[in-house]
Amino acid sequence: MSDQKQQPGQINIELDEKTAEGTYSNLAIINHSSSEFVVDFVAMMPGAPKAKVKSRIVLTPQHAKRLLKALGENIGRFESAHGTINDTEQPSLPLSFGPAGQA
C-alpha cells in the first residue's frame, strides 16, 4: 500500500489478521449515560447458565447515532438484495448485568 497515493480527506485504516477474524456475538447489551453509549457484545451458548462479554465498544452519543443510521442503511441494502430479515421474538433472558439494556 505504500505505492498508492493517499487522496486528501481519505483515511488509511489498518486491519490486522486477528481483528479481521472478528468475534461472534448473538446478543448485544446497550447502556448509556449522559456522555456515552456502551455496547457489550456477548456470545450466549444454548444451555449454558453463564455468558461472557466478548467485546465492549464505547461511543459518544453522536457516534452512536451515526452507527444507528449506518446500520439502517446497510440493512436496507441487504434486504433489497436478499429479502426481508425476519425478526423472531426472543425469549426473555434473566440477565443480571447492571442496568437494563436492549439489543
C-alpha distances in whole Angstrom, upper triangle without the diagonal:
4,5,5,9,10,13,16,17,14,13,10,11,11,13,14,16,19,19,17,21,23,26,29,32,35,36,35,37,37,39,39,40,41,37,35,34,34,33,33,32,35,35,39,40,43,46,45,47,44,40,37,35,31,29,30,28,30,30,31,34,32,28,31,32,29,28,31,30,27,29,32,29,27,31,32,29,30,34,33,32,33,37,38,37,40,41,43,45,45,47,48,46,48,46,47,44,44,45,45,42,41,38
4,6,8,9,13,16,17,14,14,11,13,12,15,16,19,22,21,20,24,25,29,32,34,38,39,37,40,39,41,40,41,42,38,36,36,36,35,36,35,37,38,41,43,46,49,47,49,46,42,39,37,34,31,32,30,31,31,32,35,33,30,33,34,31,30,34,33,30,31,34,32,30,34,35,33,33,37,37,35,37,40,41,40,44,44,46,49,48,50,51,49,51,48,49,46,46,47,47,44,43,40
4,7,9,13,16,18,15,16,13,16,15,18,19,21,25,24,23,26,28,31,34,37,40,41,40,42,42,43,43,44,44,41,39,39,38,37,38,37,40,40,44,45,49,52,50,52,49,45,42,40,36,34,35,33,34,34,35,37,35,32,35,36,32,32,35,34,31,33,35,33,31,35,36,33,34,37,37,35,37,40,42,41,45,45,48,50,50,52,53,52,54,51,52,49,49,50,50,46,45,43
4,6,9,13,15,12,13,11,14,14,17,19,21,24,23,22,25,27,30,33,35,38,39,38,40,39,41,41,42,42,39,37,36,36,35,37,35,38,39,43,44,47,50,49,51,48,44,41,39,35,33,33,31,32,31,33,35,32,29,32,33,29,29,32,31,28,30,32,30,28,32,33,30,31,35,34,32,35,38,39,39,42,43,46,48,47,50,51,50,52,49,50,47,48,48,48,44,43,40
4,6,9,12,10,12,11,14,16,19,21,24,27,25,24,28,29,32,35,37,39,40,39,41,39,41,40,41,41,37,36,36,36,36,37,36,39,40,44,46,49,52,51,52,49,45,43,40,37,34,34,31,32,31,32,34,31,28,31,32,28,29,32,30,27,30,32,30,29,32,33,30,32,35,35,33,36,39,40,40,43,44,47,49,48,51,52,51,53,50,51,47,48,48,48,44,43,41
4,7,9,7,8,8,11,14,17,20,22,25,23,22,26,27,30,33,34,37,38,36,37,36,37,37,38,37,34,32,32,33,32,34,34,37,38,42,44,47,50,48,50,47,43,40,37,34,31,31,28,29,27,28,30,27,25,28,28,25,25,29,27,24,27,29,27,26,30,31,28,30,33,33,32,34,37,38,37,41,41,44,46,46,49,49,48,50,47,48,44,44,44,44,41,40,38
4,6,5,9,10,13,16,19,22,25,28,25,24,28,28,31,34,35,38,38,36,38,36,37,36,37,37,33,32,32,33,33,35,34,38,39,43,45,48,51,49,51,48,44,41,38,35,32,32,29,29,27,28,29,26,24,27,27,24,25,28,26,23,26,28,25,25,29,29,27,29,32,31,31,34,36,37,37,40,41,44,46,46,49,49,48,50,47,48,45,45,45,44,41,40,37
4,5,9,11,14,17,21,24,27,29,27,26,30,30,32,35,36,38,38,36,37,35,36,35,36,34,31,30,31,32,32,34,34,38,40,43,46,49,52,50,51,48,44,42,38,36,33,32,28,28,26,26,27,24,23,26,26,22,24,27,25,23,26,28,26,26,30,30,28,30,33,33,32,35,37,38,38,41,41,44,46,46,49,49,48,50,47,48,44,44,43,43,40,39,37
4,7,10,13,16,19,23,26,28,25,24,28,27,30,32,33,35,35,33,34,32,33,31,32,31,28,27,27,29,29,31,31,35,37,40,43,46,49,47,48,45,41,39,35,33,30,29,25,25,22,22,24,20,19,22,22,19,20,23,21,20,23,25,23,23,27,27,26,28,31,30,30,33,35,35,35,38,38,41,43,43,46,45,45,46,44,44,41,40,40,40,36,36,34
4,7,9,13,16,19,22,24,22,21,24,24,27,29,30,33,33,31,32,31,32,31,32,31,28,27,27,28,27,29,29,33,34,38,40,43,46,45,46,43,39,36,33,31,27,27,24,24,22,22,24,21,19,22,22,18,19,23,21,19,22,24,21,21,25,26,24,26,29,29,28,31,33,34,33,36,36,39,41,41,44,44,43,45,42,43,40,39,39,39,35,34,32
4,6,10,13,16,19,21,18,18,22,21,24,27,28,30,30,28,30,28,29,28,30,29,26,24,24,25,24,26,26,30,31,35,37,41,44,42,43,40,36,33,30,27,24,24,21,21,19,20,22,19,17,20,21,17,18,21,20,18,20,23,21,21,24,25,24,25,29,29,28,30,33,33,32,35,35,38,39,39,42,41,40,42,39,40,37,37,36,36,33,32,30
4,7,10,13,16,18,16,16,19,20,23,26,27,30,30,28,30,29,31,30,31,31,28,26,26,26,25,27,26,29,31,34,36,40,43,41,42,39,35,32,29,26,23,23,21,22,21,22,24,22,19,22,23,20,20,23,23,20,22,25,23,22,25,27,25,26,30,30,29,31,33,34,33,36,36,38,40,39,42,42,41,42,39,40,37,37,37,37,34,33,31
4,7,10,13,15,12,12,16,16,19,22,23,26,27,25,27,26,28,27,29,29,26,24,23,23,22,23,23,26,27,31,33,36,39,37,38,35,31,29,25,23,20,20,18,19,18,20,23,21,18,20,22,18,18,21,21,18,20,23,22,20,23,25,24,24,28,28,27,29,31,32,30,33,33,35,37,36,39,38,37,39,36,37,33,34,34,34,31,30,28
4,6,10,12,10,10,14,14,17,21,23,26,27,25,27,27,29,29,30,31,28,25,25,24,23,23,22,25,26,30,31,35,38,36,37,34,30,27,25,21,19,20,18,20,20,22,25,24,20,22,24,21,20,23,24,20,22,25,24,22,25,27,25,25,29,30,29,30,32,33,31,34,34,36,37,36,39,39,37,39,36,36,33,34,35,35,32,31,29
4,7,8,6,6,10,11,14,17,19,23,24,23,25,25,27,28,30,31,28,25,24,23,21,21,20,22,23,26,28,31,34,32,34,31,27,24,22,19,17,18,17,19,20,22,25,24,20,22,24,21,19,23,23,20,20,24,23,21,23,26,24,24,27,29,27,28,30,31,29,31,31,33,35,33,36,36,34,36,33,34,31,32,33,33,30,29,26
4,6,6,6,9,11,14,17,20,23,25,24,26,27,29,30,31,33,30,27,26,24,22,22,20,22,22,26,27,31,34,31,33,30,27,24,22,18,17,18,18,21,22,25,28,27,23,24,27,24,22,26,26,23,23,27,26,24,26,29,27,26,30,31,29,30,32,33,31,33,33,34,36,34,36,37,35,36,33,34,31,33,34,34,31,31,28
4,6,5,7,9,12,16,19,22,24,24,26,27,30,31,33,35,32,29,27,25,23,22,20,21,21,25,25,29,32,30,32,29,25,23,21,18,17,19,20,23,24,27,30,29,26,26,29,26,24,27,28,24,24,28,27,24,26,29,27,26,29,31,29,29,31,32,30,32,32,33,35,33,35,36,34,35,33,34,31,33,35,35,32,31,28
4,5,5,7,10,13,16,20,21,21,24,25,27,29,31,33,31,27,25,23,21,19,17,18,18,22,22,26,28,26,28,25,22,19,18,14,14,17,17,21,22,26,28,28,25,25,28,26,23,26,27,24,24,27,27,24,26,29,28,26,29,31,29,29,32,32,29,31,30,32,33,31,33,33,31,32,30,30,28,30,32,32,29,28,26
4,5,6,8,12,14,18,19,19,21,22,24,26,28,30,27,24,22,20,18,17,15,17,17,21,22,26,28,26,28,25,21,18,16,13,12,14,14,17,19,22,25,25,21,21,24,22,19,22,24,21,20,24,24,21,23,26,25,23,27,29,27,27,29,29,27,29,28,29,31,29,31,31,29,31,28,29,26,28,29,29,26,26,23
4,5,9,12,15,18,20,20,23,24,26,27,30,32,29,26,24,22,19,19,16,18,18,21,23,26,29,27,29,27,23,21,19,15,14,17,16,20,21,24,26,26,22,22,24,22,19,22,23,20,19,23,22,19,21,24,23,21,24,26,24,24,27,27,25,27,27,29,31,29,31,32,30,32,30,31,28,30,31,31,28,27,24
4,7,9,13,16,18,19,22,23,26,28,31,33,31,27,25,22,20,18,15,16,15,19,20,23,26,24,26,24,21,19,17,13,13,17,17,21,22,26,28,28,24,24,26,24,21,23,25,22,20,24,24,20,22,25,23,21,24,27,25,24,26,27,24,26,26,27,29,27,29,30,28,30,28,29,27,29,31,30,27,26,23
4,7,10,13,15,15,18,20,22,24,27,30,27,24,21,19,16,15,12,13,13,16,18,21,24,22,24,22,18,16,14,11,10,13,14,17,19,23,24,25,21,20,23,21,18,20,22,19,17,21,21,18,19,23,22,20,23,25,24,23,25,25,22,24,23,24,26,24,26,27,25,27,25,26,24,26,27,26,23,22,19
4,6,10,12,12,15,17,20,23,26,28,26,23,20,17,14,12,9,9,9,13,14,18,20,19,20,18,14,12,11,7,8,11,13,16,19,22,24,25,21,20,23,22,18,20,22,20,18,21,22,20,20,23,23,21,23,26,25,24,25,25,21,23,22,22,24,21,23,23,21,23,21,22,20,23,24,23,21,20,17
4,7,9,11,14,17,20,23,26,29,28,24,21,18,14,12,8,8,6,10,11,14,17,16,18,16,13,12,11,8,9,13,14,18,20,24,25,26,22,21,23,23,19,20,22,20,17,20,22,19,18,22,22,19,22,25,24,22,23,22,19,20,19,19,20,18,20,21,19,21,19,21,20,22,23,22,19,18,15
4,6,7,11,13,17,20,23,26,25,21,18,15,12,9,6,5,5,8,10,13,16,15,16,14,11,10,9,7,9,11,13,16,18,22,23,24,21,19,21,21,17,18,21,19,16,19,21,18,17,21,22,19,21,24,24,22,23,21,17,18,16,17,17,15,17,17,15,18,16,18,16,19,20,19,16,14,11
4,7,10,13,17,20,24,27,26,23,19,16,13,11,8,6,5,6,9,11,14,14,15,14,11,12,11,10,12,14,15,18,20,23,23,25,22,19,21,22,18,18,21,20,16,18,21,18,17,20,21,19,20,23,23,21,21,19,15,15,13,13,14,11,13,14,13,16,14,17,16,19,19,17,15,13,10
4,7,10,13,17,20,23,23,20,16,14,10,8,6,5,6,7,10,12,15,14,14,13,10,11,9,10,11,12,14,16,18,21,21,23,20,17,20,21,17,16,20,19,16,18,21,19,17,21,23,20,21,25,25,23,23,20,17,16,14,13,13,10,12,12,10,13,11,14,13,15,16,14,11,9,7
4,6,10,13,17,20,19,16,12,10,6,6,5,6,9,10,14,16,18,17,17,15,12,11,9,10,10,10,11,13,14,17,17,19,17,14,16,17,14,14,17,17,14,16,19,18,17,20,22,20,21,25,25,24,24,21,18,18,15,15,15,13,14,13,12,14,12,14,12,14,14,12,9,7,5
4,7,10,14,17,17,14,10,8,6,5,7,8,11,12,16,18,19,18,17,15,12,12,9,11,11,10,11,12,13,16,16,19,17,14,16,18,15,15,18,19,16,18,21,21,20,23,25,23,24,28,28,27,27,24,21,20,17,17,16,14,15,13,12,13,10,11,9,10,10,8,5,6,5
4,7,11,14,14,11,7,6,5,6,9,11,15,16,19,21,23,22,21,18,16,15,12,14,12,10,10,10,11,13,12,15,14,11,13,15,13,12,16,17,15,17,20,20,19,22,24,24,24,28,29,28,27,24,21,22,18,19,18,16,18,15,15,16,13,14,11,11,9,8,5,6,6
4,7,11,11,9,6,5,7,9,12,14,17,18,22,24,26,24,22,20,18,16,14,16,14,11,11,10,11,12,11,15,14,11,14,17,15,15,18,19,18,20,23,23,22,25,28,27,28,31,32,31,31,28,25,25,22,23,21,19,20,17,16,17,13,14,10,9,7,7,5,8,10
4,7,8,6,4,6,9,11,15,17,21,22,26,28,29,27,26,23,21,20,17,19,16,13,12,9,9,10,9,12,13,10,12,15,15,14,18,19,19,20,23,24,24,26,28,28,29,32,33,33,32,30,27,27,24,25,24,22,23,21,20,20,17,17,14,11,9,10,9,11,13
4,5,5,7,8,12,14,18,20,24,25,29,31,32,30,29,26,24,22,19,21,19,15,14,11,11,10,9,13,14,12,14,17,17,17,20,22,22,23,26,27,27,29,31,31,32,35,37,36,36,33,31,31,28,29,28,26,27,24,23,23,20,19,16,13,11,13,12,14,16
4,6,8,11,15,17,21,24,27,29,33,35,36,34,32,30,28,26,23,24,22,18,16,13,11,9,8,12,14,12,14,17,17,18,20,22,22,24,26,27,28,30,32,33,33,36,38,38,37,34,32,33,30,31,30,29,30,27,26,26,23,23,19,17,14,16,15,17,19
4,7,10,14,17,20,23,27,29,32,35,36,34,33,30,27,25,22,23,20,16,14,10,9,6,7,10,11,11,13,15,16,17,19,21,21,23,25,26,27,29,31,32,33,35,37,37,37,34,32,33,30,32,31,30,31,28,28,28,24,24,20,18,16,18,16,18,19
4,7,10,13,16,19,23,25,29,31,33,31,30,27,24,22,18,19,16,13,10,7,6,5,6,9,9,8,11,13,13,14,17,18,19,20,23,23,24,26,28,29,30,32,34,34,34,32,29,30,27,29,28,27,28,26,25,25,22,21,18,16,15,16,14,15,16
4,7,10,13,16,20,22,25,28,30,28,27,24,21,19,16,17,14,10,8,6,5,6,6,10,9,7,10,12,11,12,15,16,16,18,20,21,21,24,26,26,27,30,31,31,31,28,26,26,24,25,25,23,25,22,22,22,19,19,15,14,13,13,11,12,13
4,6,10,13,17,19,22,25,27,24,23,20,18,15,12,13,10,7,6,5,6,9,10,13,11,9,13,14,13,14,17,17,17,19,22,21,22,25,26,26,27,30,31,30,31,28,25,26,23,24,24,22,23,21,19,20,16,16,13,12,12,12,10,11,12
4,6,10,13,15,19,22,24,22,21,18,15,13,10,11,8,6,5,6,8,11,12,14,12,10,13,14,11,12,16,16,14,17,20,19,19,22,24,23,24,27,28,27,27,25,22,23,20,21,21,19,20,19,17,18,15,16,12,13,13,12,9,10,9
4,6,10,12,16,19,21,18,18,15,12,10,6,8,6,4,7,9,11,15,16,18,16,13,17,18,15,15,19,19,17,19,22,21,21,24,25,24,26,29,29,28,28,26,23,23,20,21,20,18,19,17,15,16,13,14,10,12,13,12,10,11,10
4,7,10,13,16,19,16,17,14,10,9,6,6,5,6,8,11,14,17,18,20,17,15,18,18,15,16,19,18,16,19,21,19,19,23,24,22,23,27,27,25,26,24,20,21,18,19,19,16,18,17,15,16,14,15,12,15,15,15,12,12,10
4,6,10,13,15,13,13,10,7,6,5,5,7,9,12,15,17,21,22,24,21,18,21,22,19,19,22,21,19,21,24,22,21,25,26,24,25,28,28,26,27,25,21,21,19,18,18,15,16,15,13,14,12,13,11,14,16,15,13,13,11
4,6,10,12,10,12,10,6,7,7,7,10,12,15,18,21,24,25,27,24,22,24,25,21,21,25,23,20,23,25,23,22,25,26,23,25,28,28,25,26,24,21,20,18,18,18,15,16,16,13,15,13,15,14,17,19,18,16,15,13
4,7,9,7,9,8,5,8,9,10,13,15,18,21,23,27,27,29,27,24,26,27,23,23,27,26,22,25,27,25,23,27,28,25,26,30,29,26,27,25,21,20,18,16,16,13,13,13,10,12,11,14,14,17,19,17,16,15,13
4,6,5,8,8,7,10,12,13,16,18,21,24,27,30,31,33,30,27,30,30,27,27,30,28,25,27,30,27,25,29,30,27,27,31,30,27,28,26,22,21,19,18,17,14,14,15,12,14,14,16,17,20,22,21,19,19,17
4,6,9,10,10,13,16,16,19,22,24,27,30,33,33,35,33,30,32,33,29,28,31,30,27,29,31,29,27,30,31,28,28,32,31,28,28,26,22,21,19,17,16,13,12,14,12,14,15,17,18,22,24,22,21,20,18
4,6,9,10,14,17,18,21,24,27,29,32,35,35,37,35,32,34,35,32,31,34,34,30,32,35,32,30,33,35,31,31,35,35,31,31,29,26,24,22,19,18,15,13,14,12,13,14,17,18,22,24,22,22,21,20
4,5,7,11,14,15,19,21,24,27,30,33,33,36,33,31,33,34,31,30,34,33,30,32,34,32,30,34,35,32,32,36,35,32,32,31,27,25,23,21,20,16,15,15,12,12,13,14,16,20,22,21,21,21,20
4,7,11,14,16,19,21,24,26,29,32,33,35,33,30,33,34,31,31,34,34,30,32,35,33,31,35,36,34,34,38,37,35,34,32,28,27,24,22,20,17,15,14,11,10,10,11,13,17,19,19,19,20,19
4,7,10,13,16,17,21,23,26,29,30,33,30,28,31,32,29,29,32,32,29,31,34,32,30,34,35,33,33,37,37,34,34,32,28,27,24,23,21,17,16,15,11,11,9,10,11,15,18,17,17,18,18
4,7,9,12,14,17,20,23,26,27,30,27,25,28,29,25,25,29,28,25,28,30,28,27,31,32,29,30,34,34,31,32,30,26,25,22,21,20,17,16,15,11,12,10,11,11,14,17,16,16,16,15
4,6,9,11,15,17,20,24,25,28,25,23,26,27,24,24,28,27,24,27,30,28,27,31,32,29,31,34,34,32,32,30,27,26,24,23,22,19,19,18,14,14,12,12,11,14,17,17,16,17,16
4,6,7,11,13,17,20,22,24,21,19,23,23,20,21,25,24,21,24,27,25,24,28,29,27,29,32,32,30,31,29,25,25,23,23,22,19,19,18,15,15,12,13,10,13,15,15,14,15,14
4,7,10,14,17,20,22,24,21,19,23,23,19,21,24,22,20,24,26,23,23,27,28,26,28,31,30,29,30,28,25,25,23,23,23,20,21,20,18,19,16,16,14,16,19,19,16,17,15
4,7,10,13,17,19,20,17,16,20,20,16,18,21,20,18,22,24,22,22,26,26,24,27,30,29,28,29,28,24,25,23,24,24,21,23,22,19,20,17,18,15,16,18,18,16,16,14
4,7,10,14,16,17,15,13,17,18,15,17,20,19,18,21,23,22,22,26,26,25,27,30,30,29,30,29,25,26,24,25,25,22,23,22,20,20,17,17,14,14,16,16,14,15,14
4,6,10,12,14,11,10,14,14,12,14,17,16,15,19,20,19,20,24,24,24,26,29,29,28,29,28,25,26,24,25,25,23,25,23,22,23,19,20,16,16,17,17,14,15,14
4,7,10,12,9,9,13,13,12,14,17,17,17,19,21,21,22,25,26,26,28,30,31,31,31,30,27,28,26,27,27,25,27,25,23,24,20,20,17,16,16,17,14,15,15
4,6,8,6,6,9,10,9,12,14,14,15,17,19,19,21,23,24,25,27,29,30,30,30,29,26,28,25,27,27,26,28,26,25,26,23,23,19,18,17,18,15,16,15
4,5,5,6,9,10,10,12,14,15,16,18,20,21,22,24,26,26,28,30,31,32,32,30,28,30,27,30,29,28,30,28,27,28,25,25,21,20,19,19,17,18,18
4,6,5,6,9,10,11,12,14,15,17,19,20,21,23,25,26,27,29,30,31,31,29,27,28,26,28,28,27,29,27,27,28,25,25,22,20,18,18,16,16,16
4,5,5,6,9,10,11,12,14,16,17,18,20,21,23,24,26,27,29,30,30,28,27,29,26,29,29,29,31,30,29,31,28,28,25,23,22,22,19,19,19
4,5,5,6,9,10,10,12,14,15,16,18,20,21,22,24,26,27,28,28,27,25,27,25,28,28,27,30,28,28,29,27,27,24,23,22,21,18,18,17
4,5,5,6,9,10,10,12,14,15,16,18,20,21,22,24,26,26,26,24,22,24,22,24,24,24,26,25,25,26,23,24,21,20,19,18,15,14,13
4,5,5,6,9,10,11,12,14,15,17,19,20,21,23,25,25,25,23,22,23,22,24,25,25,27,26,26,28,26,27,24,23,21,20,17,15,15
4,5,5,6,9,10,11,12,14,15,17,18,20,21,23,24,24,23,21,24,22,25,26,26,29,28,28,30,28,29,26,25,24,23,19,18,17
4,5,5,6,8,10,10,12,14,15,16,18,20,21,22,22,21,19,21,20,23,23,23,26,25,25,27,25,26,23,23,22,21,17,16,14
4,6,5,6,9,10,11,12,14,15,16,18,20,21,20,18,17,19,17,20,21,21,24,23,24,26,24,26,23,23,21,19,16,14,12
4,5,5,6,9,10,11,13,14,15,17,19,20,20,18,17,20,19,22,23,24,27,27,27,30,28,30,27,27,25,23,20,17,16
4,5,5,6,9,10,11,12,14,15,17,18,19,18,17,19,19,22,24,24,27,27,28,30,28,30,27,28,26,25,21,19,16
4,5,5,6,8,10,10,12,14,15,16,16,15,13,16,15,18,20,20,24,24,24,27,25,28,25,26,24,22,19,16,13
4,6,5,6,9,10,11,12,14,15,15,13,12,15,14,18,20,21,24,24,25,28,27,29,27,27,26,23,20,17,14
4,6,5,6,9,10,11,13,14,14,14,14,17,17,21,23,24,27,28,29,32,30,33,30,31,29,27,23,20,18
4,5,5,6,9,10,11,12,13,13,12,16,16,19,22,23,26,27,28,31,29,32,30,30,29,27,23,20,17
4,5,5,6,8,10,10,10,9,8,12,12,16,18,20,23,24,25,29,27,30,28,29,28,25,22,19,16
4,5,5,6,9,10,9,9,10,13,14,18,20,22,26,27,28,32,31,33,32,32,31,28,25,21,18
4,6,5,6,9,10,10,11,15,17,20,23,24,28,30,31,34,33,36,34,35,33,31,27,24,21
4,5,5,6,7,8,9,12,14,18,21,22,26,27,28,32,31,34,32,33,32,30,26,23,20
4,5,5,4,5,7,10,12,16,19,21,25,26,28,31,31,34,33,34,33,30,26,23,20
4,6,6,8,10,14,16,19,23,25,28,30,32,35,35,38,36,37,36,33,30,26,23
4,6,9,11,15,17,20,24,25,29,31,32,36,35,38,37,38,37,35,31,28,24
4,7,8,12,15,17,21,22,26,29,30,33,33,36,35,37,36,33,30,26,23
4,6,9,12,15,19,21,24,27,29,32,32,36,35,36,35,32,29,25,22
4,6,9,12,15,18,21,24,26,29,29,33,32,33,32,29,26,22,19
4,6,9,13,15,18,21,22,26,26,29,28,30,29,26,23,19,16
4,6,9,12,15,18,20,24,24,28,27,29,28,25,22,18,15
4,7,9,12,15,17,20,21,24,24,26,24,21,18,14,12
4,6,10,12,15,18,19,23,23,25,24,21,18,15,13
4,7,9,12,15,17,20,21,23,22,18,16,13,12
4,6,8,12,13,17,18,20,19,16,14,12,11
4,6,10,12,15,17,19,19,15,15,13,13
4,7,9,12,14,16,15,12,12,11,12
4,6,9,11,14,14,11,12,11,12
4,7,9,12,13,11,12,13,14
4,6,9,10,9,10,11,13
4,6,9,9,11,13,15
4,7,7,9,12,13
4,7,9,12,14
4,6,10,13
4,7,10
4,7
4
